[in-house]
């Protein structure tokens, strides 16, 4: 796991949340938490600022919180009932923020792409994603390097006020891609299919 990526996220967000449980320390900006194996244990914000070269004036503007790892989140490497989440190739940028999509059951979950960057692929190692559920905190994605849990990432709701706009734009994009695929297929397969495609387009336009 790339701990420098975690530190970078915290610096950009100016938000430091430190969670501790069973001698393990997890840190993040709030939407994700990563286990910092081998890193010095933090007991106060000033230690983070000193360790990672944050100026005092900048540190004063940080939101900081030190707490116990929530009991509602399962920090074990494997937990009964977790289900695989399939990362999709495409990413989506919405309101200037890049999101990565995951297919889970019949749903698509979106996570901020930045929150996933600490996961490190080594030779022969696979990064896996599973969905876990907390009654109070809802769904969250467990990020595993090999067999071991490395991070926890919460899906984004894309902003309650933006959901309809976002969904509408995705439908428009999907429709445009589908039309482009049909045109390419019709062109590759000759005039007979091109005429059939043109007739279909006329019918769709009429509806």
C-alpha positions, 0 to 999 in steps of 0.5 A: 500500500502506498502510504504517500498517497494517503498522506497526499489525500489528507494534505489536499483535503486538509482533513486528518482523521485517525482511527485506532483499534487493536493496536492498528492505526487507520488514517484518511481524510474522511471518505476512506481510511487506510491501515498504516502498517509500519508508520509511526503511531500518531497521538496528536495532529502536531505529530502528523504535521512534523512527520509529513512536513506540514507548516504550522500555519497550514496545519491550523486550518486542518480539520482533525479528529482522533477516535476509536475505530468504529465497531460497525466497520469490520476490519478483519481480512475476511468477513462472512457475507461480503461480496465481490465488487467488480471495478469497471474500466470507465471512470466518470468526472463529475463537477471536477471530481473523478469517480470510479465505478464498481458493479455490485449485484444489480447496482453500480457504486461510485467511489472517488478515484483518489480514495482508491489510489493507495492500493498498490499492485505488486508483481503477481498480486491482485487488488480485490474489492468487496462490499460490506454492510454496516447497519448504521453506516451503510455500504462500504468497500473493503480494498484488499491487497492479496488476501489482506485488508488494506483500506476501507472506502465509502461510496459517494452519493454524487451529491443529493442535488446532483443525482438526477442531472448526473443520471441524465448525462450518463443516459445521454452518453450511453445513448450516443455510444450505442448509436456510434456502435450501431453506425460502425457495425452497419458500415462494416457489414455493408449497404443492406445493414446500413439501410436497415440501420437508417430505417431503425433510426427514423423509427426511433426519431419518430418515437 
